[in-house]
Amino acid sequence: MSQKTWGGRFSGDTDSRVEAFTESISFDRRLYKHDIIASQAHARMLAEVGLLTEGEAEQIVAALNAIGEQIERGEFAYSIKLEDIHTHIERALIERLGDVGRKLHTGRSRNDQVITDVRLWVRDSIDELTARLAALQSSLLDAAERHRDVVLPGYTHMQRAQPVLAAHYFLAYAEKYQRDRERLADCRKRTNVLSLGAAALAGTSLPIDRESVREKLGFDSIAANSLDVSSDRDFLLEFVFDLSLIAVHLSGWAEEWIIWATTEFNFVELPDAFCTGSSIMPHKKNPDVLELIRGKSARVIGDLQQLLVLVKGLPLAYNRDLQEDKTALFDAFDTVSASLELAAALIRETKLRREVIAARLEIGHLDATTLMEFLIGQSVPMRSAHEAVGKLVRLCEERRCRLAELPAEVYEEVRPGLSQGVYKVLGVANALNAFRSAGSTAPAEVEKQIARWRKVLA
């Protein structure tokens, strides 16, 4: 018999250049575990409906286990002549069991076989990434607790805006990664749908039991339309979109810390183990890991673009173009997974330079908005209060002083009696303690956030 699963129709050998061009074993071999699991469930179902005997099914299951062990030991031989991991495993099965092995593919096509394996792989990958995101959130929560007494300048437009607790800052990223986890959980629902049993595109006339396979593989439901199954990559695109957004969140954080590690900011002390030096400048300590986390986000976004373009014009049902989905899928997952692991470790081991931050904290009028809100509390209309504080800030810039250093008569000119209470809200510490809204950087609110995250991540 031909080595090809489709060889009976052809009278000649495949051109070696075509074999090299069309192979996917170089990248889809990582699906071997999922192919074996799905094939074992399929074999047991075939026995249940009488298309295999119980003995044949158990022979197939045992042989597939042996093949999986051989692959894990690195003793399995791969060849581009066998195209993909699915054909490799089936061929190895036939070599071991002969005609019994040839019966495994009964009632299925490589079309529904491949997409089932990919769904199983994506499902496992979602679970793995969810765990990595939780580990990163735990690192952020630990950092929040370690630095709960540190006050940072908050920025908008990269200009100093208002004071925030460092704990509030770290927990802001925990919120972002929580939404990433929720998106993955939602994607998992659409991933966890059984494709197997749709066969090539129209189903099969054989008496298969898809519900039995669904239960064995832990899928939530069965794909309802066989024509849709082999062309459906929606869940895969959704997964890589979720990966892209995780990468974007990581990139924004990395950019921030790259800036914070500069001499000009000097907010963080990065561990040597996560930095490199210069081949010509002996004094350099470069934040290469952060830069690559930022840079690799472009790669993940590119993977998403590749997939969107790949499927944008494909007619129903299966087309060989879809073989190209796996390189982008695997690359996006590998990149984000490694970035998450390094980010969690880096956050655990990085220290904020407390003294440096504190020494410059009163620069930039971080209490100006609090002063405006104090005026509002004194029945000054918001826009009038905004204009008045703007003029006071300009006066401070002319005098090169802080708002808290302006004399009482200046505040009396703004509003008679203002000087009696205004100094209680001026200065970063007073401004910070003035916050009170839910979810704000008020110390009491941040403590609530820390307690909530301890429960969430327990």
N, C-alpha and C positions, 0 to 999 in steps of 0.2 A: 504494500500500500504506500501511497505517497506520504512524504513527511508533512505535507500541507494538509490542513483540515478540510480544504476545499479542492484537493488535487484531482478528483475523479473527472471533473469537467474538462481538464486541460491535457493536451497531448505532449507538450514540451516542458522543459524546465524553466523556472523563472530566471530572468537575467540577474546576474550577481549584483549589478548596479541597482536594480530595482529592490532586491533584497536589502541592500544597505540603506536605500532611501526610505523604505517603508517600515523598517524594524522599529519596535518600541521597547524591546527587552532591555535596552541600555538604561531606561528610566522607569519602566513600569514594573520591574522586578520587585520593587518594594511593596507591591500589592499581594505578594505571595500568601501571606497569612490569611488575608481576607478572601482570596480566591479559594483557598483550601477550606475555610470555614463554610463559605457559601456552597461549595461543591459537596461537602459532607451533608449539609442540611438537604440539598437537592437529592442526593442519593438515598437518604433515609425516606424522603417523601416518595420517591419512585418505588421503593419497596412497599410502602403503605398502600399505594394504589395498584400494586401488582405488576408494574413495569420492570421491576427487579425482584429477585428473591431476597429474603432477609439475609441469607448467607452472602449473596453478591454485594449487597449494600455494606455489610460489615467488612468484607474484603476491601472494598473501595475506601471506606473510612480509615481502616488500618493502614492501607498503602499510602493514602494521602498524608497521614500522620508521619509515616516514615520519610516521605518526600520532603515534608516541612522540616523535619529534623536534619535531613541531609543538606538542605538549603542553609539552615542556621549554622551548621558546622563549616560552611564554605566549601563543601565538596560537590556541589551541584554544577554541572557543565551547562553553559549557555551558548546559544548559536543564533546568529541573525536569520538563519534559514527557518527557524521556528517562530519568527516574528515577535511574539509577546509572551508574557509570563503565563497567560492562560493556556496557550498552546504547549509551552514547555511542560507545564504540570500534567496536562492531559497526555502528552506523548510519554512522559516518564511513567504515568499510570498504566498506559497500554503496554509498555515494555515489561512491567511487572506482572500484569494480570491478563494480558491478551484480550480476548473478546469481552471479558467482563469489564475491563477498562474502557473498551469502545462503547459500552452502553451508557456511560455517565452522562454524555451530552444529550441524551434523550429528552425531548421536550423543552430544550432551551437553545438559544443562539448566543454567539459571542456578544451580540448587541446588548441583550438584557443581562448577560453574565458580567460584562465589563462594568456596566453602570451600577450593578448591584455591589460589585467589589469596591467601586469608588465611593458609593454611599457608605459602606461599612468603614472605609478608611477615613472619610470626612467626619463621620460620627465619632470615631475614636480621637481624631485630631481636635475636634471641638472640645471633647472632654479634657484632653491634655492641655490645650490652650486655656481653658477655663481654670484649671489648676495653676497654671503659670501666672495668670492674671491675679488670682487670689493671693499667690505668694508675693507678687509685686505690691498688691494692696497692703499686705501685712508689713512689708518693708516700709511703706509710706506711713502706716499707722505707728510703727515703732519709732520712725523718725519724728513724727508729730509729738509723741510722748517725750522723746529725748530732748526736743527743742521747744517744749511747750512754753517756756519762759522767754523765748527769743521773739523780738518784734522786728518785722521786716518792713521796708518801704514797699508798698504796693504800686504797681505801674499801670498806666494806660498810655498808649502811644509811645511806650518806652520812656515816659516822663513820670517822675514821682507824683503819686496821686494821694493815697491815704495809707495810714499804717495798718498792717495786718499781722496777726500772730503767725509765726512760722508754722505752727500746727494747722492753722487754717489753710495755709498755702499747701502743705503736703496733702491734706484731706481733699483739697480741690481736685487733685489728680486721682485720688481714690474714687471720687465720684465719676470721673471720666471713664476709668477702667471698669467701674460697675456697669455703666451703660454698655460698654463693650461686651461684658459678660452677658448682659441681657439680650443683646443682639445675637450673640452666638447661640444662646438658649433658644431664641426664636427661630434661628436658622436650623437648629437641630430638629425642630418639629417637621420642617419641610424636607429635611434630609432623611429622616427616619421613616421612609416610605419604601416598601418592597417593590423593586422593578422586576425581579426574576419571575418568569412565567409569561411575560409578554412575548417571548421568543423573538423572532427577527423584527416583526412589526405588527402582525395581525393576530397573534396568539397561536395556539396549537390545537389540533384535533385530538391530541392524546389526553387521557383523563387525569391530568395533574391536579394537585391540591395546593394552591398558592397560600391558602390560609395556614396550612401546616408549616410551610417554609417560613412564613411571616413569624409565626410563634417561635420556631426554633432559632431564628436569627434576631429576635427581639425588636422587630420593626413594629411601629404603632399601627400602620395601615398598609393597604395594598394599592399600588398605582391603578387608577380606575380605567385608563384608556391605553391599550397596547400600542397604538400608533404614536402616542405622545412619549412613551417611555424611552425609546432608544435615542430620541433627539433631545430629551430634556436635560439641560445643564443649568437650569435656573438655580437650583440649590448650590451648585458649585460656584456660580458667579456671585451669588449672595454671600457665600462663605469668603471668597476672596475680597469682596467689597468690605466685609467686616474686618478682614485682615488689614486692608488698606487703611481703614479708619483707626485701627489700633496703631499701625505704623505712623500715622499722622500725629496721634496723641504722643507717641514716644518721641517723634521728631521735634515737636514743640517744646517738650520738656528738655530734650538734649540741647536744643538751641539756647534755652534759658541758662542752663548750667555751663555751657561753653562761654557765654557772656560772663556769668558769675565767676568763672575761673580766671578771667583776665586780671592783669595787674590793676586796671582801672576800677573794676568792681571789687575783686578779691573777697567775694562772699563765701566761697567754698574752698575747702582743702581736699582736693581729689587724691585718692590713694595711688601710690606709685604703681601698684599692680594693674591699674586700669589706664595707665598713661604710657607714652613712649617719648623718646628724646629725638634730637636732631643729629643728623650725620655731620653737620658742620658747625652748629652753634651749641657749645657744651652746656649752656645754662638752661636750655629749653626743657619744658615739661608739657608735652602736648596732649590735649584731651582726645586722643584718637578714637577711643571707644565711643564717646559721645558723638564725635563727628561721623563715625560710620553708622551709628544708629540713625542719625539724621539723614545721612546719604542713602542708606539702604531703603528708606521709606520710598524714595523715587523708584526703586526697583520693584517694590510691591505694587505701587500704583501702576507701573508699567505692565506688571502681570495682569492686573485687572483690565487694563486697556487691551492687552493681547486677547483676552478671553472674549471681551465684548465684540471686538472686531471679528474674531473667529466665528461667532455664531450669528452675526447680524444678518446674513443673507442665505442661511441654509434652509433648503426645503425639507419637508418631512420625507422619510423618517431619518434613518441613520445615514451619515456621510463620513467618509474616512477622515475628513478634516478634523473631526472630533477627537481623533487620536492625539492631536496637538494640545488638548486641554490640560494634560497631566504635567507637562513641563512647567507651565505657569502656576498650576495648582501647587505642585510640590515645592517650587522655588519660593512662592509667597509664604507657605507654611514654615519652611525651614528658616527663612529670614526673620519672620516675626517671632518664632519660637526662640531662636537664639538671642534676639534683641531683648525679649522679655526677661530671659534668664540673666543676662548681663545687667539690665537696668535694675532688677531687684537686688543683685549683689552690690552694685555701685551705690545705690541709695543706702543700703545697710552700712557701708563702710566709709561714706563721705561725711565730713564734719562741716558744720557751718562755722565761719570765723566770727564768733560772737562779738569780740572786742572791736573788730573792724566795722561790723555792721552798726553796732551801738554808737561808735564814735562819730558816724556821719548821719545818724538817724534824724537829727533835728534839721538837717539841710533839706530844703525843697518845700517847706511850708505844708507838711503833711497834715497839719491841724486846721488848714484853711476851711475845708468843707464843714468841719465840726463847728468852727466859729460861725459860719453862715447859718447852720442849723440852730445854733444858740440864739442868733438874732431872730430867726423865725419863731422860736419859742418866746421871744420878747414881743411878739405881735408885729414884727417887721415883715412886710410882704416878701415872698421868696425872691422875686427878681430884684427888689430893692436891696435885700440883704446880699445877694450875689454881687451886685455892683459895688456895694460898700466894701465888702471883703476884698474884691479885686483891687480897689483903690488902696486899701491897707497893705496888700501884698506888694503893690508897686512902690509904696512908701518904704516898706522894708527893704526892697531891692536897692532903693536909692541910699538908704542909711546902712545897708549891709548888716541887717539885724533880723531877728526872728519876730514873729507876731507877739510872742510872750514878752519880748523885750521892749515893745512900744510903751511909752509912758501912759499913765491913766488918762491924761488930758486928751490924748488922741482918740481914745475910745469914748470919752465924754462928748467929743465933737460929733461923733457918729450918732450917739443917742444918749441923752442925759441919764445918768445912773448906771450906764452899761459897765463901767469899770468895777463896780462893786462885785460882780460875779463872773466877769469874762475870763479872768485868769485861772478860774477853776476848770476851764475847758481847753486852755491853751497848753501847748507842749504835747509831744507824742503820747506820753503815758496817759494824760488826761483825755486826749482825743480818743484813744483806744477804749478807755473805760466808759466813754459816753455812748458807745454803740449799744443798741438794745434790741434791734429787730431779729426775728427768728431767722436762723441760718447765717447770721452776720459773724463778724470776727470778734464780737464781744467775748471776753474770757469765759463767761458763764455759758454762752452758746457753744463755744468751741469745746468746752468740757462735755457738753451734751453730745456733740458730734463724736468725740473720742469714745464715749461710752456706747453710743449706737454702733460704731464701727467694730468695737470689741465683740458685740453680740453678733453682728453680721458675719464676721470672719472667724467666729469661734468654731 
